[in-house]
């Protein structure tokens, strides 16, 4: 959540005067966010020992791919902030198309991993994980959206 708040601060206006986040800052914030997500998933799923052994290595791969997509979302937000006061139709179109691509990649990732989570946990438990994952994603996206101003 801290990463999102920091990212959203970047996107609030083009007049950002705070010290930019370094790659190391983002890495630390991401680690904290991932730890929080892992805790929530553990509490919601209540894995058996066998399920946990099958789930967590697979989830780490899934989360790594999520992070790659999140990097693209962060870059999009930074680019949006840099263009906020001088937004042209062409820039708005380009940013929107990048957003669509990020959303498509997110959905493709979920589809890619579902058979593997289904195999590891069974269909109902995999579906429950996706409910939890989707709720976490919606909460994160809502926090970002609340901080990013609409195009003037």
C-alpha positions in Angstrom: 0.0 0.0 0.0 2.9 2.3 0.7 4.1 1.9 -2.9 0.8 2.9 -4.2 0.6 6.0 -2.0 4.1 7.0 -3.1 3.3 6.4 -6.7 0.0 8.3 -6.5 1.9 11.2 -5.0 4.0 11.3 -8.2 0.9 11.4 -10.3 -1.1 14.1 -8.4 0.2 17.0 -10.4 3.0 18.0 -12.8 4.2 20.3 -10.0 5.6 17.5 -7.9 8.5 18.9 -5.9 9.1 15.9 -3.6 12.3 13.9 -4.0 11.7 11.3 -6.7 11.6 7.7 -5.5 14.7 5.8 -6.3 14.7 2.2 -7.7 15.7 1.0 -4.2 12.9 2.9 -2.6 10.4 1.3 -4.9 12.0 -2.1 -4.3 11.6 -1.7 -0.5 8.0 -0.5 -0.8 7.2 -3.4 -3.1 8.7 -5.9 -0.7 6.5 -4.5 2.1 3.4 -4.6 -0.1 4.1 -8.2 -1.1 4.6 -9.2 2.5 1.2 -7.7 3.3 -0.4 -9.4 0.3 1.1 -12.8 1.4 -0.3 -12.3 4.9 -3.8 -11.6 3.6 -3.7 -14.5 1.2 -2.5 -16.8 4.0 -5.3 -15.7 6.3 -8.0 -15.9 3.7 -7.0 -19.2 2.2 -6.0 -21.1 5.4 -3.7 -23.4 3.4 -3.1 -27.0 4.6 0.6 -27.9 4.7 0.2 -29.8 1.4 -1.6 -26.8 -0.3 1.0 -24.4 1.0 3.9 -26.5 -0.4 2.2 -26.5 -3.8 0.9 -22.9 -3.8 3.7 -20.6 -2.6 6.4 -21.5 -5.2 3.8 -21.1 -7.9 2.5 -17.9 -6.4 6.1 -16.4 -6.3 6.4 -16.9 -10.0 2.9 -15.4 -10.5 3.8 -12.4 -8.3 7.1 -11.9 -10.2 5.1 -11.6 -13.4 2.6 -9.3 -11.7 5.5 -7.1 -10.7 6.7 -6.8 -14.3 3.2 -5.6 -15.2 3.2 -3.2 -12.2 6.4 -1.7 -13.5 4.6 -0.8 -16.7 1.7 0.7 -14.7 4.2 2.8 -12.6 5.9 4.0 -15.8 2.4 4.9 -17.2 1.5 6.9 -14.1 4.9 8.8 -14.2 4.4 9.6 -17.9 0.8 10.8 -17.1 2.1 13.1 -14.4 4.8 14.5 -16.7 2.2 15.2 -19.3 -0.6 16.3 -17.0 -0.5 20.1 -17.7 0.3 19.7 -21.4 -1.9 16.8 -22.3 -2.6 16.6 -26.0 -5.1 14.4 -27.8 -2.2 12.3 -29.2 -0.7 11.8 -25.7 -4.0 11.0 -24.2 -4.6 8.4 -26.9 -1.2 6.9 -26.4 -1.5 6.7 -22.6 -5.0 5.2 -22.9 -3.8 2.5 -25.3 -0.9 1.7 -22.9 -3.5 1.3 -20.1 -5.5 -1.1 -22.2 -2.4 -3.1 -22.9 -1.5 -3.3 -19.2 -5.1 -4.5 -18.4 -4.9 -7.1 -21.2 -1.5 -8.3 -19.8 -3.0 -8.6 -16.3 -5.9 -10.7 -17.6 -3.7 -12.9 -19.7 -1.5 -13.5 -16.7 -4.4 -14.6 -14.6 -5.6 -16.9 -17.4 -2.1 -18.3 -17.8 -1.7 -19.3 -14.2 -5.3 -20.5 -13.5 -4.7 -24.1 -14.7 -1.6 -24.3 -12.5 -3.3 -23.0 -9.4 -6.2 -25.3 -10.2 -3.8 -28.3 -10.3 -2.1 -27.2 -7.1 -5.3 -26.4 -5.1 -8.3 -27.8 -6.9 -10.8 -25.8 -8.8 -12.8 -24.3 -5.9 -9.7 -23.4 -3.9 -8.0 -21.9 -7.0 -11.2 -19.9 -7.6 -11.1 -18.7 -4.0 -7.5 -17.6 -4.4 -8.5 -15.6 -7.6 -11.3 -13.9 -5.6 -8.8 -12.9 -3.0 -6.2 -11.8 -5.6 -8.9 -9.9 -7.5 -10.0 -8.1 -4.4 -6.5 -7.1 -3.5 -5.9 -5.8 -7.0 -9.2 -3.8 -6.9 -8.2 -2.3 -3.6 -4.8 -1.3 -4.9 -6.2 0.1 -8.2 -8.9 2.1 -6.2 -6.2 3.7 -4.1 -4.2 4.6 -7.2 -7.3 6.0 -9.0 -8.3 8.1 -6.0 -4.9 9.8 -6.1 -4.5 10.3 -9.8 -6.4 13.4 -11.0 -8.6 13.4 -14.0 -7.3 14.9 -17.2 -8.0 18.7 -17.1 
